[in-house]
């Protein structure tokens, strides 16, 4: 180990984290890290299976005195999101991440890139547990999945039929003191307004660029409930307002490229009739911009809506029929939180985000990510989108989906983990259903009777180059993990009643 973590605890976890950081392991580039996990097991004489796509399962026998305890599954994902700041040119496919420890001696981040603590720290804790023969624990099944960050492809393909464990400790949460007890499922729904280039019209008029800018955006899982605006929704509002008064034509609309990101910018290329009083249009847009800024002054204060006119020219525009459907759609589509959980009125239960809007050769494409912790509510919202598609003349498809991890009212393992946290930390753990995605839903579907929780240390700004983690939080969380391991000794209530 380098001297970066000299004198820091927990040494073994930090050692493995440093090793993982040396191996490039973005989603889709996990062959090497799967190989590292296999080598690790082989060196220690532990059994390891690796499947076709690279998921690994390492098994370790129970420590002495725990032979009769129920098998515990530990789980984390090996892949990470690779993002870097403009101006940083690290080839994250091939080059290691540079770890930086701040002068406070506690905050760890990477040099201009994502850190990969999501979920490298979960993987490092599992390796530290497996390498340590002094710990007390039941028989362990440690699952290391690939490609969680791109649709949970690893967990989708994972064969769980040989797993004996019915208790799952997932290590992919990002807040100390939080016991995640459920999460939203997701579905990706695409809309297509088909109109190939050759069917569009060449028209003469005054072109205008309508822009929506300056929004905060954010992740559509964790941040959908913060009251931030969607640039696509504001674009729709502006377009609808303008087309009520001006016979405008639409050449292009665009806003966002990632279904899980709330759009920060959107724009439309429009064509107005030659005799349009452009100053009148500009004034209307200015008024709308001011209204919207006032509406969002608390939650999204930088919004700017503007319109700039160009010189009269010919432009290829959508037929009136297609444009009318498109504008109706952009003015009407549901966006944001649809329902909050009954247990906590600030926690989103069902939401959706229109994160992709693009004009292509074949027409306009729009993609939603729908999330809900209640599977039936997710399906109902998807059905609503299908109905909207019919009304506005778009063809609608479901591209992918993963199930929710639904909250179960009675969980002996969760109660046990909560009680241990309280003893350990001197305060109550928060037990929550989160709105992001975790692999526990897929595993719960595949393993009947699975009793699952998810925990993790404080990790901030995941999926961005600002991602950082607290070493002290890692130490406390790792101590908590070891407490949980030694508590699974067969005496837990609800166990062994076969
Ligand atoms: Zn993760």
Boltz pocket constraint, residues with backbone or C-beta under 6 A from the ligand:
constraints:
  - pocket:
      binder: B
      contacts: [[A, 77], [A, 118], [A, 119], [A, 148], [A, 172]]
      max_distance: 6.0
